[in-house]
Amino acid sequence: MSQLLTDQQQPTTSVDTSIDPSVDISHLVIEDDNPVDNFQSAQQQRFLVQTLYDSEALPVPFLAEANVGLFYQLKEDPIVPDVLLSLGVQRGGDYSQRENRSYFVWELGKLPELCIEIVSNQEGDEVHLSRKSKRKGKTFTKKDRYGEIGVRYYVVFDPLEQIQADIDYAKAKVWTYSPEGRGYSETLAQSLNELGQYIWLDTIGVGLTLWRGEFEENVTRVWLRWCDVNGNVILTGAERAKLSDRRADSAEAKAQRLADRLRELGLNPDDL
């Protein structure tokens, strides 16, 4: 079974974490196998999740995942954030058990600290309802729903600039849950507009920044990625390995130059 390992302070919400974990969830649709993300979104999701597991930026245990259902009430449809991050929890070990295959708040004992949505078109309802959703009678945006249940940080990243007016023409925007428990206040919202800007997420202990570079292929793009308190990007495992190789090559080259100089002076470096 999944378990809560540390007590993380959460805002007061209407989410019920006291549901009996033995309750029958066989009727809940926890996976539908429908591939809906484009390459951009899929890569961005991997970038964010992979970096946290490659690094030591956060104390373990934590749970970072992409496209996993967030079930916050037994009789409500789940939200499916592009990326979620929850501190102090870990997955259940047995994936044959349905309660271990999605993020059930009553199983894990708490909400995620952060949910990220990556905009791929104008129909995602990240901040405002699309015309299509309005015709279908929808009344809640994703921002409304995350704010209703009390997720601490809600992030929208718009890499292809699909909903710029909705997020004040920023590349990314971060909303922080109001301490009064009234959803997301615009006075607490922060925007990322330029490369190198960063927003520190104090409750979590990492930040978010805009960075331009390569990930998984030799194509340069703008990415949303994690950073430290000074805005320095947190490296992936592959980036750390490359940096280590470069340092080793540099040290070897320095040693070779020193050996050559000693030989020029008539000394055998092997005898020293």
Stockholm file with secondary structure:
# STOCKHOLM 1.0

chainA/1-272         MSQLLTDQQQPTTSVDTSIDPSVDISHLVIEDDNPVDNFQSAQQQRFLVQTLYDSEALPVPFLAEANVGLFYQLKEDPIVPDVLLSLGVQRGGDYSQRENRSYFVWELGKLPELCIEIVSNQEGDEVHLSRKSKRKGKTFTKKDRYGEIGVRYYVVFDPLEQIQADIDYAKAKVWTYSPEGRGYSETLAQSLNELGQYIWLDTIGVGLTLWRGEFEENVTRVWLRWCDVNGNVILTGAERAKLSDRRADSAEAKAQRLADRLRELGLNPDDL
#=GR chainA/1-272 SS CCEECSCCCCCCCSCCCCSCTTSCCTTSCCCCCCCCCCHHHHHHHHHHHHHHHHSCSSCSSEEEEESCCEECSTTSCCBCCSEEEEETEECCSCTTSGGGSSEEHHHHSSCCSEEEEECCSTTSCSSSCCHHHHHTTCCCCHHHHHHHHTCSEEEEECTTCSSGGGGTTCSEEEEEBCTTSSSBCGGGCEEECSTTCEEEETTTTEEEEEEEEESSSSCEEEEEEEECTTSCBCCCHHHHHHHHHHHHHHHHHHHHHHHHHHHHTTCCGGGC
#=GC SS_cons         CCEECSCCCCCCCSCCCCSCTTSCCTTSCCCCCCCCCCHHHHHHHHHHHHHHHHSCSSCSSEEEEESCCEECSTTSCCBCCSEEEEETEECCSCTTSGGGSSEEHHHHSSCCSEEEEECCSTTSCSSSCCHHHHHTTCCCCHHHHHHHHTCSEEEEECTTCSSGGGGTTCSEEEEEBCTTSSSBCGGGCEEECSTTCEEEETTTTEEEEEEEEESSSSCEEEEEEEECTTSCBCCCHHHHHHHHHHHHHHHHHHHHHHHHHHHHTTCCGGGC
//
